[in-house]
Amino acid sequence: MELIGLETLLLVLAISCLFIYSTWDKLYRKRNLPPGPTPLPLIGNLLKIKRGEMVKSLIEMGAQYGPVYTIYFAHRPVIVINGYKAVKEALIDQGEEFSGRGKMPSVDKIFDGFGVVFSNGERWRQLRRFSLSTLRNFGMGKRSIEERIQEEAQCLVEEVRNYKQKPTDPRNILAQAVSNVICSIVFGNRFEYEDMKFLKLLNLFNESFLLLSSTWGQENKDATSEFNMKNLLMTVLNLFFAGTETVGTTLRHGFLIILKYPEIQDKLHKEIDCVIGHNRSPNVEDRSKMPYMDAVIHEIQRFSDVIPINVPHTVIRDTTFRGFTIPKGTDVFPLLCSVLRDPSQFTTPDKFNPGHFLDESGCFKKNDAFMPFSTGKRICLGEGLALMELFLFLTTILQNYTLTSETQFTENDIAPRMTGFANVPINYEMTFKPRVV
């Protein structure tokens, strides 16, 4: 009798599961969302995401379901967009509809919808206008910002000289150098590399930010104004996150790649010697005369693919996209990695190849699929600053040093890890050998 009762229970459970699944599947199919794997009740498509291989899993599903597909995180649908054409169509051609900021649970706990990067609606519009205006007032795109970066690049060269050619991990010093540029903009001064408060500040990005006294927060008493102290602090913290981690990580990728390919370093040294020499500091105007350096930096950004998934977007209204209906508030993942590695745009997408940005005459050529800063209305505020930093820091270091390492790096060593939100290079040590000219 007990066996019969158990069989009956199992049968009831099986029928219930089939009924729930069938009902869920019908409801799912009725929606005019893009295709995708059928979600399971409660957990959605989480089993489709391989542990530690989220980016790879999303790319593999794109190969199966096409450039636009739907995946469920628990009960929540997310639209994934792959490839240059589809991402351009969404973020540029329909940029307004896709201009919302999507959910990032791990980050939302910190920023709670405040600050220019993670806000939405009128708050975002006010903060973006204000941030762009303020950065311009501080010299963004002008000589004053360039001079700050040049000063820091020379400080970096002097600090490296103190290492006396001992092998070192460049992670901390690059983070400090890049962060000092933001510090000089926000605080009006830089920090010494040995300053313990500065080091503590860099180590506490995920916890809090030093209270900043400023007149910025003292706007008029407009009830709809978003200029308050919390938005101010979160926006400044946004600048530190975006302006330190991404550029510093890109430089670390760049050093590692240059160590792997000494012939590239030789070409860069020759171009620096020809255009700049050794009697003055590099400046931004030199970049137009240095097509190979420009191409190498662009290829470092493309290949390292620091933010492969992109910061999530959301549609701000019900949106028709490629014949599908995306309901208002649905999160969207425009995969930057799929753009930067689109085989229709880059001849050797999985190989480091500066030729992607050089024409047959050796002149620099642009590529519309170059989107490491994203694109459209949510394009990174600091794009101009980042490009200046990458050029001036890398050129100044190579003007003064040859990068070497006792380790023989492989192509697998320099390849992006593609494990999560950010691509971080392997840990490595290198030596800065002073150039003899």
Contacts in CASP RR format, 6 or more apart in sequence:
PFRMAT RR
TARGET T0000
AUTHOR 0000-0000-0000
METHOD contacts of the structure
MODEL  1
MELIGLETLLLVLAISCLFIYSTWDKLYRKRNLPPGPTPLPLIGNLLKIK
RGEMVKSLIEMGAQYGPVYTIYFAHRPVIVINGYKAVKEALIDQGEEFSG
RGKMPSVDKIFDGFGVVFSNGERWRQLRRFSLSTLRNFGMGKRSIEERIQ
EEAQCLVEEVRNYKQKPTDPRNILAQAVSNVICSIVFGNRFEYEDMKFLK
LLNLFNESFLLLSSTWGQENKDATSEFNMKNLLMTVLNLFFAGTETVGTT
LRHGFLIILKYPEIQDKLHKEIDCVIGHNRSPNVEDRSKMPYMDAVIHEI
QRFSDVIPINVPHTVIRDTTFRGFTIPKGTDVFPLLCSVLRDPSQFTTPD
KFNPGHFLDESGCFKKNDAFMPFSTGKRICLGEGLALMELFLFLTTILQN
YTLTSETQFTENDIAPRMTGFANVPINYEMTFKPRVV
20 41 0 8 1.000
21 40 0 8 1.000
21 41 0 8 1.000
24 39 0 8 1.000
24 40 0 8 1.000
24 41 0 8 1.000
25 38 0 8 1.000
28 38 0 8 1.000
28 39 0 8 1.000
31 325 0 8 1.000
32 323 0 8 1.000
32 324 0 8 1.000
32 325 0 8 1.000
33 70 0 8 1.000
33 77 0 8 1.000
33 79 0 8 1.000
33 324 0 8 1.000
33 325 0 8 1.000
33 326 0 8 1.000
34 65 0 8 1.000
34 68 0 8 1.000
34 69 0 8 1.000
34 70 0 8 1.000
34 79 0 8 1.000
34 321 0 8 1.000
34 322 0 8 1.000
34 324 0 8 1.000
34 326 0 8 1.000
35 65 0 8 1.000
35 66 0 8 1.000
35 69 0 8 1.000
35 70 0 8 1.000
36 61 0 8 1.000
36 65 0 8 1.000
36 69 0 8 1.000
36 70 0 8 1.000
36 71 0 8 1.000
37 45 0 8 1.000
37 48 0 8 1.000
37 61 0 8 1.000
37 65 0 8 1.000
37 71 0 8 1.000
39 45 0 8 1.000
39 71 0 8 1.000
39 72 0 8 1.000
40 47 0 8 1.000
42 74 0 8 1.000
42 75 0 8 1.000
43 74 0 8 1.000
44 72 0 8 1.000
44 73 0 8 1.000
44 74 0 8 1.000
44 75 0 8 1.000
45 71 0 8 1.000
45 72 0 8 1.000
45 73 0 8 1.000
46 73 0 8 1.000
46 74 0 8 1.000
48 57 0 8 1.000
48 61 0 8 1.000
48 71 0 8 1.000
49 57 0 8 1.000
49 58 0 8 1.000
50 56 0 8 1.000
50 57 0 8 1.000
52 419 0 8 1.000
52 420 0 8 1.000
53 418 0 8 1.000
53 419 0 8 1.000
54 309 0 8 1.000
54 419 0 8 1.000
54 420 0 8 1.000
55 308 0 8 1.000
55 309 0 8 1.000
55 335 0 8 1.000
55 337 0 8 1.000
55 418 0 8 1.000
55 419 0 8 1.000
55 420 0 8 1.000
56 418 0 8 1.000
58 71 0 8 1.000
58 80 0 8 1.000
58 309 0 8 1.000
58 333 0 8 1.000
58 335 0 8 1.000
59 82 0 8 1.000
59 335 0 8 1.000
59 337 0 8 1.000
59 338 0 8 1.000
61 69 0 8 1.000
61 71 0 8 1.000
61 80 0 8 1.000
62 69 0 8 1.000
62 80 0 8 1.000
62 82 0 8 1.000
66 82 0 8 1.000
67 81 0 8 1.000
67 82 0 8 1.000
67 83 0 8 1.000
67 85 0 8 1.000
67 86 0 8 1.000
68 79 0 8 1.000
68 80 0 8 1.000
68 81 0 8 1.000
68 82 0 8 1.000
68 86 0 8 1.000
68 321 0 8 1.000
68 322 0 8 1.000
68 324 0 8 1.000
69 79 0 8 1.000
69 80 0 8 1.000
69 82 0 8 1.000
70 77 0 8 1.000
70 78 0 8 1.000
70 79 0 8 1.000
70 80 0 8 1.000
71 77 0 8 1.000
71 78 0 8 1.000
71 80 0 8 1.000
72 78 0 8 1.000
76 331 0 8 1.000
77 330 0 8 1.000
77 331 0 8 1.000
78 312 0 8 1.000
78 330 0 8 1.000
78 331 0 8 1.000
78 332 0 8 1.000
78 333 0 8 1.000
79 321 0 8 1.000
79 326 0 8 1.000
79 330 0 8 1.000
79 331 0 8 1.000
79 332 0 8 1.000
79 333 0 8 1.000
80 332 0 8 1.000
80 333 0 8 1.000
80 335 0 8 1.000
81 87 0 8 1.000
81 90 0 8 1.000
81 332 0 8 1.000
81 333 0 8 1.000
81 334 0 8 1.000
81 335 0 8 1.000
82 335 0 8 1.000
82 338 0 8 1.000
83 335 0 8 1.000
83 338 0 8 1.000
83 339 0 8 1.000
83 342 0 8 1.000
84 338 0 8 1.000
84 339 0 8 1.000
84 342 0 8 1.000
84 344 0 8 1.000
84 345 0 8 1.000
84 368 0 8 1.000
84 369 0 8 1.000
85 344 0 8 1.000
86 322 0 8 1.000
87 334 0 8 1.000
87 335 0 8 1.000
87 336 0 8 1.000
87 338 0 8 1.000
87 339 0 8 1.000
87 371 0 8 1.000
87 375 0 8 1.000
88 368 0 8 1.000
88 375 0 8 1.000
89 321 0 8 1.000
89 322 0 8 1.000
90 98 0 8 1.000
90 313 0 8 1.000
90 321 0 8 1.000
90 332 0 8 1.000
90 334 0 8 1.000
91 98 0 8 1.000
91 313 0 8 1.000
91 334 0 8 1.000
91 374 0 8 1.000
91 375 0 8 1.000
91 376 0 8 1.000
91 377 0 8 1.000
91 378 0 8 1.000
92 375 0 8 1.000
92 376 0 8 1.000
94 319 0 8 1.000
94 321 0 8 1.000
95 376 0 8 1.000
95 377 0 8 1.000
96 316 0 8 1.000
96 377 0 8 1.000
97 315 0 8 1.000
97 316 0 8 1.000
97 317 0 8 1.000
97 319 0 8 1.000
97 321 0 8 1.000
98 313 0 8 1.000
98 314 0 8 1.000
98 315 0 8 1.000
98 316 0 8 1.000
98 319 0 8 1.000
98 332 0 8 1.000
98 334 0 8 1.000
99 313 0 8 1.000
99 316 0 8 1.000
99 376 0 8 1.000
99 377 0 8 1.000
99 378 0 8 1.000
100 120 0 8 1.000
100 121 0 8 1.000
100 124 0 8 1.000
100 313 0 8 1.000
100 314 0 8 1.000
100 315 0 8 1.000
100 316 0 8 1.000
100 378 0 8 1.000
101 113 0 8 1.000
101 117 0 8 1.000
101 118 0 8 1.000
101 119 0 8 1.000
101 120 0 8 1.000
101 124 0 8 1.000
101 311 0 8 1.000
101 312 0 8 1.000
101 313 0 8 1.000
101 314 0 8 1.000
101 378 0 8 1.000
102 311 0 8 1.000
102 312 0 8 1.000
102 313 0 8 1.000
102 314 0 8 1.000
102 331 0 8 1.000
102 332 0 8 1.000
103 312 0 8 1.000
103 314 0 8 1.000
103 331 0 8 1.000
104 118 0 8 1.000
104 311 0 8 1.000
104 312 0 8 1.000
107 118 0 8 1.000
108 118 0 8 1.000
110 206 0 8 1.000
111 117 0 8 1.000
111 118 0 8 1.000
111 234 0 8 1.000
111 237 0 8 1.000
111 238 0 8 1.000
113 119 0 8 1.000
113 120 0 8 1.000
113 123 0 8 1.000
113 234 0 8 1.000
114 123 0 8 1.000
114 230 0 8 1.000
114 231 0 8 1.000
114 234 0 8 1.000
114 235 0 8 1.000
115 123 0 8 1.000
115 127 0 8 1.000
115 231 0 8 1.000
115 234 0 8 1.000
115 235 0 8 1.000
115 237 0 8 1.000
115 238 0 8 1.000
116 124 0 8 1.000
116 127 0 8 1.000
116 128 0 8 1.000
116 131 0 8 1.000
116 235 0 8 1.000
116 238 0 8 1.000
116 381 0 8 1.000
117 235 0 8 1.000
117 238 0 8 1.000
117 241 0 8 1.000
117 242 0 8 1.000
117 311 0 8 1.000
118 234 0 8 1.000
118 238 0 8 1.000
119 127 0 8 1.000
119 226 0 8 1.000
119 231 0 8 1.000
120 314 0 8 1.000
120 316 0 8 1.000
121 316 0 8 1.000
122 224 0 8 1.000
122 226 0 8 1.000
123 226 0 8 1.000
123 231 0 8 1.000
126 225 0 8 1.000
126 226 0 8 1.000
126 227 0 8 1.000
127 226 0 8 1.000
127 231 0 8 1.000
127 235 0 8 1.000
128 381 0 8 1.000
130 227 0 8 1.000
131 235 0 8 1.000
131 381 0 8 1.000
132 381 0 8 1.000
134 216 0 8 1.000
135 185 0 8 1.000
135 381 0 8 1.000
135 382 0 8 1.000
135 385 0 8 1.000
136 142 0 8 1.000
138 144 0 8 1.000
138 145 0 8 1.000
138 185 0 8 1.000
139 145 0 8 1.000
140 382 0 8 1.000
140 384 0 8 1.000
140 385 0 8 1.000
141 384 0 8 1.000
141 385 0 8 1.000
141 388 0 8 1.000
145 185 0 8 1.000
145 385 0 8 1.000
145 388 0 8 1.000
146 283 0 8 1.000
146 284 0 8 1.000
146 388 0 8 1.000
146 392 0 8 1.000
148 181 0 8 1.000
148 184 0 8 1.000
148 185 0 8 1.000
149 181 0 8 1.000
149 388 0 8 1.000
149 389 0 8 1.000
149 392 0 8 1.000
149 393 0 8 1.000
150 281 0 8 1.000
150 282 0 8 1.000
150 283 0 8 1.000
150 392 0 8 1.000
150 396 0 8 1.000
151 184 0 8 1.000
151 190 0 8 1.000
152 177 0 8 1.000
152 180 0 8 1.000
152 181 0 8 1.000
152 184 0 8 1.000
152 190 0 8 1.000
152 393 0 8 1.000
153 177 0 8 1.000
153 281 0 8 1.000
153 282 0 8 1.000
153 392 0 8 1.000
153 393 0 8 1.000
153 396 0 8 1.000
153 397 0 8 1.000
154 281 0 8 1.000
154 396 0 8 1.000
155 177 0 8 1.000
155 180 0 8 1.000
155 190 0 8 1.000
155 193 0 8 1.000
156 173 0 8 1.000
156 177 0 8 1.000
156 393 0 8 1.000
156 396 0 8 1.000
156 397 0 8 1.000
157 396 0 8 1.000
157 397 0 8 1.000
157 400 0 8 1.000
157 401 0 8 1.000
159 173 0 8 1.000
159 193 0 8 1.000
160 173 0 8 1.000
160 397 0 8 1.000
160 400 0 8 1.000
160 401 0 8 1.000
160 432 0 8 1.000
161 432 0 8 1.000
161 434 0 8 1.000
163 432 0 8 1.000
165 431 0 8 1.000
165 432 0 8 1.000
165 433 0 8 1.000
165 434 0 8 1.000
166 431 0 8 1.000
167 405 0 8 1.000
167 406 0 8 1.000
167 429 0 8 1.000
167 430 0 8 1.000
167 431 0 8 1.000
168 429 0 8 1.000
168 430 0 8 1.000
168 431 0 8 1.000
168 432 0 8 1.000
169 427 0 8 1.000
169 428 0 8 1.000
169 429 0 8 1.000
170 251 0 8 1.000
170 252 0 8 1.000
170 255 0 8 1.000
170 430 0 8 1.000
171 252 0 8 1.000
171 427 0 8 1.000
172 199 0 8 1.000
173 193 0 8 1.000
174 248 0 8 1.000
174 251 0 8 1.000
174 252 0 8 1.000
174 393 0 8 1.000
175 202 0 8 1.000
175 244 0 8 1.000
175 245 0 8 1.000
175 248 0 8 1.000
176 191 0 8 1.000
176 193 0 8 1.000
176 198 0 8 1.000
176 199 0 8 1.000
176 202 0 8 1.000
177 393 0 8 1.000
178 243 0 8 1.000
178 244 0 8 1.000
178 247 0 8 1.000
178 248 0 8 1.000
178 251 0 8 1.000
178 389 0 8 1.000
178 393 0 8 1.000
179 198 0 8 1.000
179 201 0 8 1.000
179 202 0 8 1.000
179 240 0 8 1.000
179 243 0 8 1.000
179 244 0 8 1.000
180 190 0 8 1.000
180 191 0 8 1.000
181 190 0 8 1.000
181 385 0 8 1.000
181 389 0 8 1.000
182 239 0 8 1.000
182 240 0 8 1.000
182 243 0 8 1.000
182 244 0 8 1.000
183 189 0 8 1.000
183 190 0 8 1.000
183 191 0 8 1.000
183 198 0 8 1.000
184 190 0 8 1.000
186 212 0 8 1.000
186 236 0 8 1.000
186 239 0 8 1.000
191 197 0 8 1.000
191 198 0 8 1.000
192 198 0 8 1.000
201 210 0 8 1.000
202 244 0 8 1.000
205 237 0 8 1.000
205 240 0 8 1.000
205 241 0 8 1.000
205 244 0 8 1.000
205 245 0 8 1.000
209 233 0 8 1.000
209 236 0 8 1.000
209 237 0 8 1.000
209 240 0 8 1.000
211 233 0 8 1.000
212 232 0 8 1.000
212 233 0 8 1.000
212 236 0 8 1.000
214 232 0 8 1.000
216 227 0 8 1.000
216 232 0 8 1.000
217 227 0 8 1.000
217 228 0 8 1.000
217 229 0 8 1.000
217 232 0 8 1.000
219 225 0 8 1.000
219 227 0 8 1.000
239 381 0 8 1.000
242 380 0 8 1.000
242 381 0 8 1.000
242 382 0 8 1.000
243 382 0 8 1.000
243 385 0 8 1.000
243 386 0 8 1.000
245 422 0 8 1.000
246 306 0 8 1.000
246 307 0 8 1.000
246 386 0 8 1.000
247 386 0 8 1.000
247 389 0 8 1.000
247 390 0 8 1.000
249 304 0 8 1.000
249 306 0 8 1.000
249 422 0 8 1.000
249 423 0 8 1.000
249 424 0 8 1.000
249 425 0 8 1.000
250 300 0 8 1.000
250 301 0 8 1.000
250 304 0 8 1.000
250 306 0 8 1.000
250 386 0 8 1.000
250 390 0 8 1.000
251 390 0 8 1.000
251 393 0 8 1.000
251 394 0 8 1.000
252 424 0 8 1.000
252 425 0 8 1.000
253 300 0 8 1.000
253 303 0 8 1.000
253 304 0 8 1.000
253 306 0 8 1.000
253 414 0 8 1.000
253 416 0 8 1.000
253 423 0 8 1.000
253 425 0 8 1.000
254 300 0 8 1.000
254 304 0 8 1.000
254 394 0 8 1.000
255 403 0 8 1.000
255 430 0 8 1.000
256 409 0 8 1.000
256 413 0 8 1.000
256 414 0 8 1.000
256 425 0 8 1.000
256 426 0 8 1.000
256 428 0 8 1.000
257 264 0 8 1.000
257 300 0 8 1.000
257 303 0 8 1.000
257 304 0 8 1.000
257 352 0 8 1.000
257 414 0 8 1.000
258 264 0 8 1.000
258 265 0 8 1.000
258 268 0 8 1.000
258 398 0 8 1.000
258 403 0 8 1.000
259 403 0 8 1.000
259 404 0 8 1.000
259 405 0 8 1.000
259 407 0 8 1.000
259 409 0 8 1.000
259 428 0 8 1.000
259 430 0 8 1.000
260 352 0 8 1.000
260 409 0 8 1.000
260 410 0 8 1.000
260 411 0 8 1.000
260 413 0 8 1.000
260 414 0 8 1.000
261 352 0 8 1.000
264 296 0 8 1.000
264 354 0 8 1.000
265 398 0 8 1.000
265 402 0 8 1.000
265 403 0 8 1.000
267 292 0 8 1.000
268 292 0 8 1.000
268 293 0 8 1.000
268 296 0 8 1.000
268 398 0 8 1.000
269 398 0 8 1.000
269 402 0 8 1.000
269 435 0 8 1.000
271 290 0 8 1.000
271 292 0 8 1.000
271 293 0 8 1.000
272 282 0 8 1.000
272 290 0 8 1.000
272 293 0 8 1.000
272 395 0 8 1.000
272 398 0 8 1.000
272 399 0 8 1.000
273 437 0 8 1.000
275 286 0 8 1.000
275 289 0 8 1.000
275 290 0 8 1.000
276 282 0 8 1.000
276 286 0 8 1.000
276 395 0 8 1.000
276 399 0 8 1.000
277 399 0 8 1.000
278 399 0 8 1.000
278 437 0 8 1.000
281 396 0 8 1.000
282 391 0 8 1.000
282 392 0 8 1.000
282 395 0 8 1.000
282 396 0 8 1.000
282 399 0 8 1.000
283 392 0 8 1.000
284 388 0 8 1.000
284 391 0 8 1.000
284 392 0 8 1.000
286 395 0 8 1.000
287 293 0 8 1.000
287 294 0 8 1.000
287 391 0 8 1.000
288 294 0 8 1.000
290 395 0 8 1.000
291 358 0 8 1.000
291 362 0 8 1.000
291 363 0 8 1.000
291 364 0 8 1.000
292 354 0 8 1.000
292 358 0 8 1.000
292 362 0 8 1.000
293 391 0 8 1.000
293 394 0 8 1.000
293 395 0 8 1.000
294 357 0 8 1.000
294 364 0 8 1.000
294 391 0 8 1.000
295 354 0 8 1.000
295 355 0 8 1.000
295 356 0 8 1.000
295 357 0 8 1.000
295 358 0 8 1.000
295 364 0 8 1.000
296 354 0 8 1.000
297 387 0 8 1.000
297 390 0 8 1.000
297 391 0 8 1.000
297 394 0 8 1.000
298 354 0 8 1.000
298 356 0 8 1.000
298 357 0 8 1.000
298 367 0 8 1.000
298 370 0 8 1.000
299 352 0 8 1.000
299 353 0 8 1.000
299 354 0 8 1.000
299 355 0 8 1.000
299 356 0 8 1.000
299 357 0 8 1.000
300 390 0 8 1.000
301 370 0 8 1.000
301 372 0 8 1.000
301 390 0 8 1.000
302 340 0 8 1.000
302 346 0 8 1.000
302 356 0 8 1.000
302 370 0 8 1.000
302 372 0 8 1.000
303 340 0 8 1.000
303 352 0 8 1.000
303 416 0 8 1.000
304 416 0 8 1.000
304 423 0 8 1.000
304 425 0 8 1.000
305 336 0 8 1.000
305 337 0 8 1.000
305 340 0 8 1.000
305 341 0 8 1.000
305 372 0 8 1.000
305 416 0 8 1.000
305 418 0 8 1.000
305 423 0 8 1.000
306 372 0 8 1.000
306 422 0 8 1.000
306 423 0 8 1.000
307 336 0 8 1.000
307 372 0 8 1.000
307 374 0 8 1.000
307 421 0 8 1.000
307 422 0 8 1.000
307 423 0 8 1.000
308 335 0 8 1.000
308 336 0 8 1.000
308 337 0 8 1.000
308 416 0 8 1.000
308 418 0 8 1.000
308 420 0 8 1.000
308 421 0 8 1.000
308 422 0 8 1.000
308 423 0 8 1.000
309 333 0 8 1.000
309 335 0 8 1.000
309 336 0 8 1.000
309 337 0 8 1.000
309 420 0 8 1.000
309 421 0 8 1.000
310 333 0 8 1.000
310 334 0 8 1.000
310 335 0 8 1.000
310 336 0 8 1.000
310 374 0 8 1.000
311 374 0 8 1.000
311 378 0 8 1.000
312 331 0 8 1.000
312 332 0 8 1.000
312 333 0 8 1.000
313 331 0 8 1.000
313 332 0 8 1.000
313 333 0 8 1.000
313 334 0 8 1.000
313 378 0 8 1.000
314 329 0 8 1.000
314 330 0 8 1.000
314 331 0 8 1.000
314 332 0 8 1.000
315 326 0 8 1.000
315 327 0 8 1.000
315 328 0 8 1.000
315 329 0 8 1.000
315 330 0 8 1.000
315 332 0 8 1.000
316 328 0 8 1.000
316 329 0 8 1.000
317 328 0 8 1.000
318 325 0 8 1.000
318 326 0 8 1.000
318 327 0 8 1.000
318 328 0 8 1.000
319 325 0 8 1.000
319 326 0 8 1.000
319 328 0 8 1.000
320 326 0 8 1.000
326 332 0 8 1.000
334 374 0 8 1.000
336 371 0 8 1.000
336 372 0 8 1.000
336 374 0 8 1.000
337 418 0 8 1.000
339 345 0 8 1.000
339 369 0 8 1.000
339 371 0 8 1.000
340 346 0 8 1.000
340 349 0 8 1.000
340 369 0 8 1.000
340 370 0 8 1.000
340 371 0 8 1.000
340 372 0 8 1.000
341 349 0 8 1.000
341 350 0 8 1.000
342 349 0 8 1.000
342 369 0 8 1.000
343 349 0 8 1.000
345 367 0 8 1.000
345 368 0 8 1.000
345 369 0 8 1.000
346 353 0 8 1.000
346 356 0 8 1.000
346 367 0 8 1.000
346 369 0 8 1.000
347 353 0 8 1.000
347 356 0 8 1.000
348 356 0 8 1.000
350 415 0 8 1.000
351 411 0 8 1.000
352 414 0 8 1.000
356 367 0 8 1.000
357 364 0 8 1.000
357 365 0 8 1.000
357 366 0 8 1.000
357 367 0 8 1.000
357 370 0 8 1.000
358 364 0 8 1.000
358 365 0 8 1.000
359 365 0 8 1.000
373 379 0 8 1.000
373 380 0 8 1.000
373 382 0 8 1.000
373 383 0 8 1.000
373 386 0 8 1.000
374 380 0 8 1.000
380 386 0 8 1.000
397 403 0 8 1.000
397 432 0 8 1.000
399 435 0 8 1.000
400 434 0 8 1.000
400 435 0 8 1.000
401 432 0 8 1.000
401 433 0 8 1.000
401 434 0 8 1.000
401 435 0 8 1.000
402 432 0 8 1.000
402 433 0 8 1.000
402 434 0 8 1.000
402 435 0 8 1.000
403 430 0 8 1.000
403 431 0 8 1.000
403 432 0 8 1.000
403 433 0 8 1.000
404 430 0 8 1.000
404 431 0 8 1.000
404 433 0 8 1.000
405 428 0 8 1.000
405 429 0 8 1.000
405 430 0 8 1.000
405 431 0 8 1.000
406 429 0 8 1.000
406 431 0 8 1.000
407 428 0 8 1.000
407 429 0 8 1.000
409 428 0 8 1.000
413 426 0 8 1.000
413 428 0 8 1.000
414 425 0 8 1.000
416 423 0 8 1.000
416 425 0 8 1.000
417 423 0 8 1.000
417 424 0 8 1.000
417 425 0 8 1.000
417 426 0 8 1.000
END
